Amino acid sequence: MSKKVEGIGNTFTSSENKKKQQQKMRRRVIRRRISLFAGILISIIIVLCIMLVTQKQSNSEDAAERQQKEQKYQKQQDEELALKEQLNNLNDKNYIEKVARDDYYLSNDGEVIFKLPGDKSKAESKSSKDDKQ
């Protein structure tokens, strides 16, 4: 039955058909614009996510490097303190005198140094400790 129905060719129906086609065209244009803007938005979001991931990775690498440098700095500070203490000891006359007596067997005028058999093992252990450092 629907095959036998024909459209009336008056101005009202033709204007209505034109309006429907214009609405279809507008919908197509709107859909295209929306899909274009959605594509741009999605691509921006993807780029931002990639940047976020790379920035997090860079931050973690920098944090590890910073921690290593802090440990190295701490070692250097400890070494500096030890060297300052050694410098203070070397400026102390009593310390120098003690080292000269113990390690090099030097004496003041009128003193006599006796070398005992037990002292030999102590001297050897001191020299081996000094060699290790």
N, CA, C and O atoms as a Tinker XYZ file with bonds, in Angstrom:
   532  protein
     1  N      0.795000   -1.181000    0.000000    73     2
     2  CA     0.000000    0.000000    0.000000    64     1     3
     3  C      0.857000    1.273000    0.000000    63     2     4     5
     4  O      0.502000    2.265000   -0.637000    81     3
     5  N      1.944000    1.237000    0.692000    73     3     6
     6  CA     2.785000    2.418000    0.771000    64     5     7
     7  C      3.458000    2.725000   -0.563000    63     6     8     9
     8  O      3.863000    3.862000   -0.805000    81     7
     9  N      3.578000    1.730000   -1.422000    73     7    10
    10  CA     4.180000    1.969000   -2.721000    64     9    11
    11  C      3.277000    2.806000   -3.617000    63    10    12    13
    12  O      3.747000    3.514000   -4.507000    81    11
    13  N      2.048000    2.718000   -3.382000    73    11    14
    14  CA     1.110000    3.437000   -4.225000    64    13    15
    15  C      0.894000    4.873000   -3.781000    63    14    16    17
    16  O      0.271000    5.668000   -4.483000    81    15
    17  N      1.438000    5.206000   -2.555000    73    15    18
    18  CA     1.239000    6.564000   -2.047000    64    17    19
    19  C      2.276000    7.450000   -2.697000    63    18    20    21
    20  O      3.466000    7.133000   -2.720000    81    19
    21  N      1.817000    8.545000   -3.216000    73    19    22
    22  CA     2.696000    9.496000   -3.846000    64    21    23
    23  C      2.625000   10.814000   -3.098000    63    22    24    25
    24  O      1.599000   11.175000   -2.520000    81    23
    25  N      3.736000   11.514000   -3.127000    73    23    26
    26  CA     3.775000   12.806000   -2.463000    64    25    27
    27  C      3.067000   13.859000   -3.294000    63    26    28    29
    28  O      3.069000   13.832000   -4.525000    81    27
    29  N      2.472000   14.774000   -2.580000    73    27    30
    30  CA     1.785000   15.858000   -3.266000    64    29    31
    31  C      2.828000   16.911000   -3.589000    63    30    32    33
    32  O      3.636000   17.260000   -2.728000    81    31
    33  N      2.826000   17.389000   -4.728000    73    31    34
    34  CA     3.841000   18.328000   -5.163000    64    33    35
    35  C      3.437000   19.765000   -4.952000    63    34    36    37
    36  O      3.545000   20.583000   -5.866000    81    35
    37  N      2.978000   20.080000   -3.770000    73    35    38
    38  CA     2.631000   21.482000   -3.539000    64    37    39
    39  C      3.783000   22.206000   -2.844000    63    38    40    41
    40  O      4.781000   21.580000   -2.487000    81    39
    41  N      3.657000   23.473000   -2.657000    73    39    42
    42  CA     4.726000   24.292000   -2.087000    64    41    43
    43  C      4.974000   23.979000   -0.623000    63    42    44    45
    44  O      6.113000   24.060000   -0.165000    81    43
    45  N      3.948000   23.626000    0.113000    73    43    46
    46  CA     4.114000   23.318000    1.540000    64    45    47
    47  C      5.002000   22.103000    1.739000    63    46    48    49
    48  O      5.944000   22.140000    2.531000    81    47
    49  N      4.705000   21.026000    1.021000    73    47    50
    50  CA     5.500000   19.812000    1.182000    64    49    51
    51  C      6.929000   20.012000    0.688000    63    50    52    53
    52  O      7.872000   19.506000    1.298000    81    51
    53  N      7.095000   20.737000   -0.397000    73    51    54
    54  CA     8.455000   20.976000   -0.883000    64    53    55
    55  C      9.243000   21.847000    0.096000    63    54    56    57
    56  O     10.439000   21.624000    0.281000    81    55
    57  N      8.610000   22.819000    0.715000    73    55    58
    58  CA     9.299000   23.654000    1.709000    64    57    59
    59  C      9.637000   22.840000    2.963000    63    58    60    61
    60  O     10.690000   23.028000    3.572000    81    59
    61  N      8.739000   21.946000    3.331000    73    59    62
    62  CA     8.986000   21.077000    4.480000    64    61    63
    63  C     10.148000   20.120000    4.191000    63    62    64    65
    64  O     10.977000   19.866000    5.065000    81    63
    65  N     10.205000   19.601000    2.985000    73    63    66
    66  CA    11.305000   18.719000    2.597000    64    65    67
    67  C     12.636000   19.472000    2.612000    63    66    68    69
    68  O     13.653000   18.931000    3.047000    81    67
    69  N     12.629000   20.723000    2.134000    73    67    70
    70  CA    13.846000   21.531000    2.160000    64    69    71
    71  C     14.297000   21.800000    3.600000    63    70    72    73
    72  O     15.488000   21.757000    3.908000    81    71
    73  N     13.321000   22.079000    4.477000    73    71    74
    74  CA    13.653000   22.312000    5.891000    64    73    75
    75  C     14.273000   21.068000    6.520000    63    74    76    77
    76  O     15.241000   21.162000    7.275000    81    75
    77  N     13.705000   19.896000    6.201000    73    75    78
    78  CA    14.248000   18.649000    6.744000    64    77    79
    79  C     15.671000   18.410000    6.242000    63    78    80    81
    80  O     16.532000   17.988000    7.014000    81    79
    81  N     15.930000   18.675000    4.958000    73    79    82
    82  CA    17.254000   18.492000    4.410000    64    81    83
    83  C     18.244000   19.491000    5.027000    63    82    84    85
    84  O     19.397000   19.148000    5.289000    81    83
    85  N     17.793000   20.707000    5.251000    73    83    86
    86  CA    18.660000   21.692000    5.882000    64    85    87
    87  C     18.997000   21.278000    7.322000    63    86    88    89
    88  O     20.127000   21.440000    7.782000    81    87
    89  N     17.992000   20.743000    8.014000    73    87    90
    90  CA    18.246000   20.257000    9.380000    64    89    91
    91  C     19.234000   19.088000    9.367000    63    90    92    93
    92  O     20.099000   19.003000   10.238000    81    91
    93  N     19.112000   18.189000    8.387000    73    91    94
    94  CA    20.054000   17.077000    8.270000    64    93    95
    95  C     21.468000   17.594000    8.009000    63    94    96    97
    96  O     22.437000   17.101000    8.587000    81    95
    97  N     21.572000   18.584000    7.140000    73    95    98
    98  CA    22.877000   19.164000    6.839000    64    97    99
    99  C     23.474000   19.833000    8.081000    63    98   100   101
   100  O     24.665000   19.689000    8.358000    81    99
   101  N     22.648000   20.557000    8.818000    73    99   102
   102  CA    23.105000   21.205000   10.054000    64   101   103
   103  C     23.581000   20.154000   11.066000    63   102   104   105
   104  O     24.612000   20.330000   11.715000    81   103
   105  N     22.830000   19.075000   11.192000    73   103   106
   106  CA    23.220000   18.006000   12.117000    64   105   107
   107  C     24.559000   17.391000   11.700000    63   106   108   109
   108  O     25.408000   17.104000   12.544000    81   107
   109  N     24.740000   17.191000   10.384000    73   107   110
   110  CA    25.998000   16.647000    9.899000    64   109   111
   111  C     27.153000   17.597000   10.234000    63   110   112   113
   112  O     28.207000   17.166000   10.701000    81   111
   113  N     26.945000   18.872000    9.994000    73   111   114
   114  CA    27.988000   19.860000   10.273000    64   113   115
   115  C     28.283000   19.893000   11.770000    63   114   116   117
   116  O     29.445000   19.938000   12.176000    81   115
   117  N     27.241000   19.872000   12.582000    73   115   118
   118  CA    27.423000   19.881000   14.037000    64   117   119
   119  C     28.152000   18.623000   14.484000    63   118   120   121
   120  O     29.044000   18.702000   15.329000    81   119
   121  N     27.798000   17.476000   13.944000    73   119   122
   122  CA    28.476000   16.227000   14.289000    64   121   123
   123  C     29.946000   16.278000   13.891000    63   122   124   125
   124  O     30.812000   15.839000   14.647000    81   123
   125  N     30.229000   16.813000   12.708000    73   123   126
   126  CA    31.611000   16.928000   12.264000    64   125   127
   127  C     32.400000   17.856000   13.199000    63   126   128   129
   128  O     33.526000   17.545000   13.587000    81   127
   129  N     31.803000   18.987000   13.551000    73   127   130
   130  CA    32.474000   19.930000   14.449000    64   129   131
   131  C     32.719000   19.302000   15.817000    63   130   132   133
   132  O     33.802000   19.431000   16.388000    81   131
   133  N     31.711000   18.628000   16.327000    73   131   134
   134  CA    31.861000   17.979000   17.637000    64   133   135
   135  C     32.948000   16.908000   17.573000    63   134   136   137
   136  O     33.775000   16.818000   18.480000    81   135
   137  N     32.957000   16.097000   16.516000    73   135   138
   138  CA    33.975000   15.051000   16.409000    64   137   139
   139  C     35.365000   15.676000   16.244000    63   138   140   141
   140  O     36.337000   15.144000   16.781000    81   139
   141  N     35.481000   16.783000   15.518000    73   139   142
   142  CA    36.759000   17.473000   15.366000    64   141   143
   143  C     37.243000   17.998000   16.716000    63   142   144   145
   144  O     38.394000   17.778000   17.093000    81   143
   145  N     36.375000   18.686000   17.434000    73   143   146
   146  CA    36.776000   19.210000   18.749000    64   145   147
   147  C     37.064000   18.089000   19.745000    63   146   148   149
   148  O     37.969000   18.214000   20.571000    81   147
   149  N     36.310000   17.003000   19.676000    73   147   150
   150  CA    36.569000   15.864000   20.560000    64   149   151
   151  C     37.926000   15.240000   20.237000    63   150   152   153
   152  O     38.672000   14.870000   21.143000    81   151
   153  N     38.243000   15.126000   18.953000    73   151   154
   154  CA    39.546000   14.590000   18.550000    64   153   155
   155  C     40.684000   15.474000   19.034000    63   154   156   157
   156  O     41.699000   14.977000   19.524000    81   155
   157  N     40.516000   16.781000   18.897000    73   155   158
   158  CA    41.542000   17.710000   19.377000    64   157   159
   159  C     41.688000   17.590000   20.894000    63   158   160   161
   160  O     42.804000   17.552000   21.412000    81   159
   161  N     40.571000   17.532000   21.594000    73   159   162
   162  CA    40.598000   17.414000   23.059000    64   161   163
   163  C     41.273000   16.114000   23.489000    63   162   164   165
   164  O     42.082000   16.114000   24.418000    81   163
   165  N     40.951000   15.020000   22.829000    73   163   166
   166  CA    41.554000   13.733000   23.173000    64   165   167
   167  C     43.058000   13.750000   22.895000    63   166   168   169
   168  O     43.844000   13.237000   23.692000    81   167
   169  N     43.454000   14.335000   21.775000    73   167   170
   170  CA    44.886000   14.401000   21.480000    64   169   171
   171  C     45.623000   15.264000   22.502000    63   170   172   173
   172  O     46.745000   14.933000   22.887000    81   171
   173  N     45.013000   16.365000   22.948000    73   171   174
   174  CA    45.634000   17.197000   23.990000    64   173   175
   175  C     45.760000   16.417000   25.286000    63   174   176   177
   176  O     46.792000   16.499000   25.952000    81   175
   177  N     44.738000   15.666000   25.656000    73   175   178
   178  CA    44.771000   14.865000   26.884000    64   177   179
   179  C     45.869000   13.802000   26.799000    63   178   180   181
   180  O     46.575000   13.562000   27.778000    81   179
   181  N     46.013000   13.172000   25.643000    73   179   182
   182  CA    47.042000   12.149000   25.472000    64   181   183
   183  C     48.435000   12.771000   25.602000    63   182   184   185
   184  O     49.308000   12.212000   26.267000    81   183
   185  N     48.636000   13.916000   24.973000    73   183   186
   186  CA    49.939000   14.587000   25.068000    64   185   187
   187  C     50.237000   14.961000   26.514000    63   186   188   189
   188  O     51.363000   14.779000   26.976000    81   187
   189  N     49.256000   15.476000   27.232000    73   187   190
   190  CA    49.457000   15.837000   28.637000    64   189   191
   191  C     49.759000   14.616000   29.502000    63   190   192   193
   192  O     50.580000   14.698000   30.414000    81   191
   193  N     49.118000   13.506000   29.234000    73   191   194
   194  CA    49.402000   12.274000   29.989000    64   193   195
   195  C     50.828000   11.794000   29.727000    63   194   196   197
   196  O     51.519000   11.370000   30.654000    81   195
   197  N     51.265000   11.856000   28.484000    73   195   198
   198  CA    52.629000   11.456000   28.161000    64   197   199
   199  C     53.623000   12.359000   28.878000    63   198   200   201
   200  O     54.617000   11.882000   29.425000    81   199
   201  N     53.357000   13.658000   28.878000    73   199   202
   202  CA    54.232000   14.598000   29.572000    64   201   203
   203  C     54.267000   14.307000   31.072000    63   202   204   205
   204  O     55.323000   14.390000   31.700000    81   203
   205  N     53.121000   13.969000   31.638000    73   203   206
   206  CA    53.046000   13.658000   33.058000    64   205   207
   207  C     53.899000   12.432000   33.399000    63   206   208   209
   208  O     54.635000   12.436000   34.386000    81   207
   209  N     53.796000   11.405000   32.590000    73   207   210
   210  CA    54.557000   10.173000   32.842000    64   209   211
   211  C     56.059000   10.443000   32.731000    63   210   212   213
   212  O     56.833000   10.000000   33.579000    81   211
   213  N     56.467000   11.162000   31.695000    73   211   214
   214  CA    57.895000   11.450000   31.537000    64   213   215
   215  C     58.405000   12.335000   32.664000    63   214   216   217
   216  O     59.538000   12.171000   33.117000    81   215
   217  N     57.582000   13.267000   33.118000    73   215   218
   218  CA    57.996000   14.148000   34.215000    64   217   219
   219  C     58.152000   13.361000   35.515000    63   218   220   221
   220  O     59.088000   13.604000   36.276000    81   219
   221  N     57.252000   12.429000   35.774000    73   219   222
   222  CA    57.365000   11.595000   36.973000    64   221   223
   223  C     58.641000   10.755000   36.925000    63   222   224   225
   224  O     59.333000   10.620000   37.934000    81   223
   225  N     58.949000   10.199000   35.770000    73   223   226
   226  CA    60.153000    9.389000   35.622000    64   225   227
   227  C     61.392000   10.257000   35.836000    63   226   228   229
   228  O     62.338000    9.845000   36.507000    81   227
   229  N     61.381000   11.436000   35.274000    73   227   230
   230  CA    62.510000   12.355000   35.440000    64   229   231
   231  C     62.674000   12.757000   36.906000    63   230   232   233
   232  O     63.793000   12.836000   37.413000    81   231
   233  N     61.562000   13.009000   37.578000    73   231   234
   234  CA    61.622000   13.374000   38.995000    64   233   235
   235  C     62.181000   12.239000   39.845000    63   234   236   237
   236  O     62.958000   12.483000   40.769000    81   235
   237  N     61.799000   11.013000   39.545000    73   235   238
   238  CA    62.313000    9.887000   40.332000    64   237   239
   239  C     63.811000    9.699000   40.101000    63   238   240   241
   240  O     64.549000    9.390000   41.037000    81   239
   241  N     64.266000    9.886000   38.851000    73   239   242
   242  CA    65.699000    9.791000   38.572000    64   241   243
   243  C     66.463000   10.901000   39.291000    63   242   244   245
   244  O     67.536000   10.668000   39.848000    81   243
   245  N     65.902000   12.105000   39.274000    73   243   246
   246  CA    66.551000   13.230000   39.954000    64   245   247
   247  C     66.601000   13.017000   41.460000    63   246   248   249
   248  O     67.580000   13.383000   42.111000    81   247
   249  N     65.552000   12.428000   42.011000    73   247   250
   250  CA    65.534000   12.170000   43.455000    64   249   251
   251  C     66.617000   11.147000   43.827000    63   250   252   253
   252  O     67.289000   11.298000   44.847000    81   251
   253  N     66.779000   10.125000   43.012000    73   251   254
   254  CA    67.818000    9.120000   43.284000    64   253   255
   255  C     69.208000    9.745000   43.183000    63   254   256   257
   256  O     70.079000    9.484000   44.014000    81   255
   257  N     69.403000   10.563000   42.165000    73   255   258
   258  CA    70.701000   11.235000   42.012000    64   257   259
   259  C     70.969000   12.184000   43.178000    63   258   260   261
   260  O     72.094000   12.275000   43.671000    81   259
   261  N     69.940000   12.878000   43.605000    73   259   262
   262  CA    70.077000   13.803000   44.736000    64   261   263
   263  C     70.455000   13.051000   46.007000    63   262   264   265
   264  O     71.292000   13.519000   46.779000    81   263
   265  N     69.852000   11.908000   46.225000    73   263   266
   266  CA    70.156000   11.114000   47.408000    64   265   267
   267  C     71.610000   10.629000   47.377000    63   266   268   269
   268  O     72.290000   10.638000   48.403000    81   267
   269  N     72.079000   10.211000   46.217000    73   267   270
   270  CA    73.471000    9.776000   46.092000    64   269   271
   271  C     74.424000   10.934000   46.385000    63   270   272   273
   272  O     75.436000   10.761000   47.064000    81   271
   273  N     74.093000   12.101000   45.873000    73   271   274
   274  CA    74.955000   13.256000   46.100000    64   273   275
   275  C     74.930000   13.690000   47.565000    63   274   276   277
   276  O     75.943000   14.156000   48.088000    81   275
   277  N     73.796000   13.545000   48.225000    73   275   278
   278  CA    73.734000   13.860000   49.653000    64   277   279
   279  C     74.613000   12.904000   50.458000    63   278   280   281
   280  O     75.290000   13.325000   51.396000    81   279
   281  N     74.604000   11.626000   50.097000    73   279   282
   282  CA    75.456000   10.654000   50.784000    64   281   283
   283  C     76.929000   10.977000   50.552000    63   282   284   285
   284  O     77.741000   10.906000   51.474000    81   283
   285  N     77.260000   11.329000   49.326000    73   283   286
   286  CA    78.642000   11.693000   49.013000    64   285   287
   287  C     79.047000   12.947000   49.787000    63   286   288   289
   288  O     80.165000   13.032000   50.294000    81   287
   289  N     78.150000   13.905000   49.875000    73   287   290
   290  CA    78.415000   15.137000   50.616000    64   289   291
   291  C     78.630000   14.836000   52.100000    63   290   292   293
   292  O     79.513000   15.413000   52.735000    81   291
   293  N     77.820000   13.931000   52.646000    73   291   294
   294  CA    77.962000   13.556000   54.056000    64   293   295
   295  C     79.315000   12.903000   54.304000    63   294   296   297
   296  O     79.963000   13.182000   55.313000    81   295
   297  N     79.752000   12.026000   53.384000    73   295   298
   298  CA    81.072000   11.395000   53.514000    64   297   299
   299  C     82.172000   12.446000   53.484000    63   298   300   301
   300  O     83.126000   12.377000   54.259000    81   299
   301  N     82.040000   13.405000   52.599000    73   299   302
   302  CA    83.049000   14.455000   52.498000    64   301   303
   303  C     83.083000   15.321000   53.750000    63   302   304   305
   304  O     84.152000   15.761000   54.173000    81   303
   305  N     81.929000   15.565000   54.338000    73   303   306
   306  CA    81.902000   16.338000   55.585000    64   305   307
   307  C     82.597000   15.563000   56.707000    63   306   308   309
   308  O     83.365000   16.138000   57.479000    81   307
   309  N     82.327000   14.266000   56.795000    73   307   310
   310  CA    82.991000   13.440000   57.809000    64   309   311
   311  C     84.505000   13.437000   57.591000    63   310   312   313
   312  O     85.284000   13.534000   58.539000    81   311
   313  N     84.904000   13.322000   56.325000    73   311   314
   314  CA    86.325000   13.335000   55.999000    64   313   315
   315  C     86.958000   14.676000   56.372000    63   314   316   317
   316  O     88.078000   14.727000   56.880000    81   315
   317  N     86.231000   15.749000   56.114000    73   315   318
   318  CA    86.736000   17.081000   56.456000    64   317   319
   319  C     86.927000   17.232000   57.959000    63   318   320   321
   320  O     87.923000   17.797000   58.412000    81   319
   321  N     85.961000   16.721000   58.737000    73   319   322
   322  CA    86.099000   16.784000   60.193000    64   321   323
   323  C     87.323000   15.997000   60.666000    63   322   324   325
   324  O     88.059000   16.448000   61.543000    81   323
   325  N     87.532000   14.824000   60.079000    73   323   326
   326  CA    88.691000   14.013000   60.461000    64   325   327
   327  C     89.994000   14.733000   60.111000    63   326   328   329
   328  O     90.950000   14.723000   60.887000    81   327
   329  N     90.017000   15.349000   58.944000    73   327   330
   330  CA    91.225000   16.067000   58.539000    64   329   331
   331  C     91.470000   17.294000   59.422000    63   330   332   333
   332  O     92.618000   17.607000   59.735000    81   331
   333  N     90.410000   17.986000   59.824000    73   331   334
   334  CA    90.562000   19.138000   60.723000    64   333   335
   335  C     91.094000   18.694000   62.079000    63   334   336   337
   336  O     91.934000   19.363000   62.682000    81   335
   337  N     90.592000   17.557000   62.546000    73   335   338
   338  CA    91.066000   17.027000   63.833000    64   337   339
   339  C     92.542000   16.638000   63.730000    63   338   340   341
   340  O     93.327000   16.904000   64.640000    81   339
   341  N     92.904000   16.017000   62.629000    73   339   342
   342  CA    94.296000   15.648000   62.420000    64   341   343
   343  C     95.183000   16.894000   62.326000    63   342   344   345
   344  O     96.300000   16.902000   62.844000    81   343
   345  N     94.690000   17.939000   61.669000    73   343   346
   346  CA    95.442000   19.183000   61.572000    64   345   347
   347  C     95.632000   19.819000   62.945000    63   346   348   349
   348  O     96.711000   20.317000   63.269000    81   347
   349  N     94.580000   19.796000   63.739000    73   347   350
   350  CA    94.695000   20.333000   65.103000    64   349   351
   351  C     95.710000   19.534000   65.913000    63   350   352   353
   352  O     96.488000   20.105000   66.677000    81   351
   353  N     95.703000   18.224000   65.749000    73   351   354
   354  CA    96.671000   17.380000   66.462000    64   353   355
   355  C     98.096000   17.667000   66.003000    63   354   356   357
   356  O     99.021000   17.681000   66.815000    81   355
   357  N     98.272000   17.896000   64.711000    73   355   358
   358  CA    99.617000   18.160000   64.200000    64   357   359
   359  C    100.133000   19.530000   64.643000    63   358   360   361
   360  O    101.342000   19.758000   64.675000    81   359
   361  N     99.235000   20.426000   64.977000    73   359   362
   362  CA    99.654000   21.736000   65.494000    64   361   363
   363  C     99.930000   21.696000   67.000000    63   362   364   365
   364  O    100.489000   22.641000   67.557000    81   363
   365  N     99.541000   20.609000   67.649000    73   363   366
   366  CA    99.754000   20.468000   69.090000    64   365   367
   367  C    101.147000   19.876000   69.339000    63   366   368   369
   368  O    101.470000   18.795000   68.845000    81   367
   369  N    101.950000   20.585000   70.098000    73   367   370
   370  CA   103.335000   20.168000   70.348000    64   369   371
   371  C    103.395000   18.856000   71.126000    63   370   372   373
   372  O    104.250000   18.016000   70.847000    81   371
   373  N    102.508000   18.668000   72.089000    73   371   374
   374  CA   102.503000   17.439000   72.889000    64   373   375
   375  C    102.204000   16.211000   72.023000    63   374   376   377
   376  O    102.805000   15.153000   72.205000    81   375
   377  N    101.279000   16.363000   71.093000    73   375   378
   378  CA   100.930000   15.247000   70.215000    64   377   379
   379  C    102.119000   14.868000   69.331000    63   378   380   381
   380  O    102.429000   13.688000   69.168000    81   379
   381  N    102.774000   15.867000   68.769000    73   379   382
   382  CA   103.936000   15.604000   67.909000    64   381   383
   383  C    105.034000   14.904000   68.707000    63   382   384   385
   384  O    105.675000   13.972000   68.221000    81   383
   385  N    105.236000   15.367000   69.928000    73   383   386
   386  CA   106.252000   14.753000   70.778000    64   385   387
   387  C    105.909000   13.299000   71.072000    63   386   388   389
   388  O    106.784000   12.434000   71.046000    81   387
   389  N    104.647000   13.032000   71.347000    73   387   390
   390  CA   104.212000   11.660000   71.640000    64   389   391
   391  C    104.409000   10.760000   70.421000    63   390   392   393
   392  O    104.901000    9.639000   70.549000    81   391
   393  N    104.022000   11.253000   69.227000    73   391   394
   394  CA   104.198000   10.466000   68.007000    64   393   395
   395  C    105.677000   10.200000   67.751000    63   394   396   397
   396  O    106.051000    9.091000   67.369000    81   395
   397  N    106.509000   11.199000   67.959000    73   395   398
   398  CA   107.949000   11.023000   67.742000    64   397   399
   399  C    108.522000    9.991000   68.700000    63   398   400   401
   400  O    109.381000    9.196000   68.318000    81   399
   401  N    108.059000    9.998000   69.924000    73   399   402
   402  CA   108.562000    9.020000   70.902000    64   401   403
   403  C    108.059000    7.616000   70.577000    63   402   404   405
   404  O    108.828000    6.655000   70.598000    81   403
   405  N    106.759000    7.501000   70.277000    73   403   406
   406  CA   106.180000    6.172000   70.062000    64   405   407
   407  C    106.612000    5.550000   68.737000    63   406   408   409
   408  O    107.003000    4.383000   68.706000    81   407
   409  N    106.549000    6.291000   67.668000    73   407   410
   410  CA   106.780000    5.715000   66.349000    64   409   411
   411  C    108.247000    5.744000   65.924000    63   410   412   413
   412  O    108.724000    4.808000   65.283000    81   411
   413  N    108.961000    6.808000   66.276000    73   411   414
   414  CA   110.324000    6.985000   65.770000    64   413   415
   415  C    111.400000    6.830000   66.845000    63   414   416   417
   416  O    112.584000    7.006000   66.560000    81   415
   417  N    111.012000    6.509000   68.052000    73   415   418
   418  CA   111.919000    6.267000   69.178000    64   417   419
   419  C    112.901000    7.436000   69.397000    63   418   420   421
   420  O    114.083000    7.222000   69.662000    81   419
   421  N    112.401000    8.642000   69.283000    73   419   422
   422  CA   113.222000    9.819000   69.573000    64   421   423
   423  C    113.154000   10.118000   71.063000    63   422   424   425
   424  O    112.174000    9.797000   71.735000    81   423
   425  N    114.213000   10.739000   71.562000    73   423   426
   426  CA   114.233000   11.029000   72.994000    64   425   427
   427  C    114.765000   12.426000   73.231000    63   426   428   429
   428  O    115.397000   13.029000   72.364000    81   427
   429  N    114.495000   12.927000   74.424000    73   427   430
   430  CA   115.060000   14.209000   74.858000    64   429   431
   431  C    116.495000   13.973000   75.331000    63   430   432   433
   432  O    116.940000   12.836000   75.489000    81   431
   433  N    117.191000   15.065000   75.548000    73   431   434
   434  CA   118.557000   14.951000   76.057000    64   433   435
   435  C    118.545000   14.285000   77.430000    63   434   436   437
   436  O    117.782000   14.675000   78.314000    81   435
   437  N    119.367000   13.315000   77.591000    73   435   438
   438  CA   119.504000   12.650000   78.869000    64   437   439
   439  C    118.560000   11.477000   79.053000    63   438   440   441
   440  O    118.643000   10.793000   80.073000    81   439
   441  N    117.678000   11.221000   78.123000    73   439   442
   442  CA   116.767000   10.080000   78.243000    64   441   443
   443  C    117.374000    8.886000   77.519000    63   442   444   445
   444  O    118.095000    9.029000   76.531000    81   443
   445  N    117.065000    7.721000   78.035000    73   443   446
   446  CA   117.535000    6.492000   77.409000    64   445   447
   447  C    116.301000    5.661000   77.066000    63   446   448   449
   448  O    115.417000    5.474000   77.902000    81   447
   449  N    116.249000    5.175000   75.853000    73   447   450
   450  CA   115.098000    4.380000   75.405000    64   449   451
   451  C    115.514000    2.918000   75.417000    63   450   452   453
   452  O    116.532000    2.536000   74.839000    81   451
   453  N    114.705000    2.113000   76.088000    73   451   454
   454  CA   114.944000    0.680000   76.146000    64   453   455
   455  C    113.917000   -0.007000   75.256000    63   454   456   457
   456  O    112.718000    0.253000   75.363000    81   455
   457  N    114.377000   -0.858000   74.405000    73   455   458
   458  CA   113.499000   -1.592000   73.506000    64   457   459
   459  C    113.296000   -2.982000   74.076000    63   458   460   461
   460  O    114.248000   -3.753000   74.201000    81   459
   461  N    112.050000   -3.307000   74.425000    73   459   462
   462  CA   111.723000   -4.603000   75.002000    64   461   463
   463  C    111.182000   -5.524000   73.917000    63   462   464   465
   464  O    110.672000   -5.043000   72.905000    81   463
   465  N    111.282000   -6.834000   74.102000    73   463   466
   466  CA   110.789000   -7.772000   73.084000    64   465   467
   467  C    109.284000   -7.607000   72.819000    63   466   468   469
   468  O    108.846000   -7.798000   71.685000    81   467
   469  N    108.501000   -7.264000   73.816000    73   467   470
   470  CA   107.060000   -7.071000   73.625000    64   469   471
   471  C    106.753000   -5.842000   72.792000    63   470   472   473
   472  O    105.703000   -5.768000   72.154000    81   471
   473  N    107.662000   -4.876000   72.794000    73   471   474
   474  CA   107.454000   -3.652000   72.027000    64   473   475
   475  C    107.552000   -3.899000   70.531000    63   474   476   477
   476  O    106.938000   -3.185000   69.738000    81   475
   477  N    108.329000   -4.919000   70.140000    73   475   478
   478  CA   108.510000   -5.209000   68.724000    64   477   479
   479  C    107.178000   -5.615000   68.076000    63   478   480   481
   480  O    106.853000   -5.151000   66.984000    81   479
   481  N    106.422000   -6.466000   68.740000    73   479   482
   482  CA   105.135000   -6.894000   68.187000    64   481   483
   483  C    104.155000   -5.727000   68.130000    63   482   484   485
   484  O    103.349000   -5.638000   67.204000    81   483
   485  N    104.220000   -4.832000   69.119000    73   483   486
   486  CA   103.340000   -3.662000   69.105000    64   485   487
   487  C    103.714000   -2.737000   67.955000    63   486   488   489
   488  O    102.836000   -2.196000   67.283000    81   487
   489  N    104.992000   -2.554000   67.729000    73   487   490
   490  CA   105.446000   -1.685000   66.648000    64   489   491
   491  C    105.043000   -2.263000   65.291000    63   490   492   493
   492  O    104.633000   -1.525000   64.395000    81   491
   493  N    105.159000   -3.580000   65.143000    73   491   494
   494  CA   104.768000   -4.217000   63.887000    64   493   495
   495  C    103.269000   -4.089000   63.658000    63   494   496   497
   496  O    102.835000   -3.850000   62.531000    81   495
   497  N    102.464000   -4.245000   64.723000    73   495   498
   498  CA   101.016000   -4.132000   64.560000    64   497   499
   499  C    100.632000   -2.695000   64.222000    63   498   500   501
   500  O     99.700000   -2.464000   63.451000    81   499
   501  N    101.349000   -1.726000   64.798000    73   499   502
   502  CA   101.072000   -0.316000   64.476000    64   501   503
   503  C    101.403000   -0.038000   63.020000    63   502   504   505
   504  O    100.635000    0.629000   62.326000    81   503
   505  N    102.532000   -0.540000   62.552000    73   503   506
   506  CA   102.916000   -0.284000   61.157000    64   505   507
   507  C    101.971000   -0.958000   60.188000    63   506   508   509
   508  O    101.682000   -0.406000   59.126000    81   507
   509  N    101.481000   -2.143000   60.530000    73   507   510
   510  CA   100.540000   -2.818000   59.643000    64   509   511
   511  C     99.202000   -2.083000   59.624000    63   510   512   513
   512  O     98.533000   -2.055000   58.592000    81   511
   513  N     98.800000   -1.487000   60.752000    73   511   514
   514  CA    97.576000   -0.688000   60.787000    64   513   515
   515  C     97.730000    0.554000   59.942000    63   514   516   517
   516  O     96.807000    0.942000   59.226000    81   515
   517  N     98.904000    1.188000   60.019000    73   515   518
   518  CA    99.160000    2.390000   59.240000    64   517   519
   519  C     99.161000    2.073000   57.750000    63   518   520   521
   520  O     98.697000    2.878000   56.943000    81   519
   521  N     99.680000    0.901000   57.380000    73   519   522
   522  CA    99.729000    0.504000   55.977000    64   521   523
   523  C     98.315000    0.290000   55.419000    63   522   524   525
   524  O     98.045000    0.608000   54.261000    81   523
   525  N     97.435000   -0.240000   56.238000    73   523   526
   526  CA    96.054000   -0.498000   55.804000    64   525   527
   527  C     95.310000    0.799000   55.556000    63   526   528   529
   528  O     94.474000    0.858000   54.654000    81   527
   529  N     95.584000    1.827000   56.317000    73   527   530
   530  CA    94.867000    3.090000   56.163000    64   529   531
   531  C     95.408000    3.784000   54.951000    63   530   532
   532  O     94.956000    4.879000   54.613000    81   531
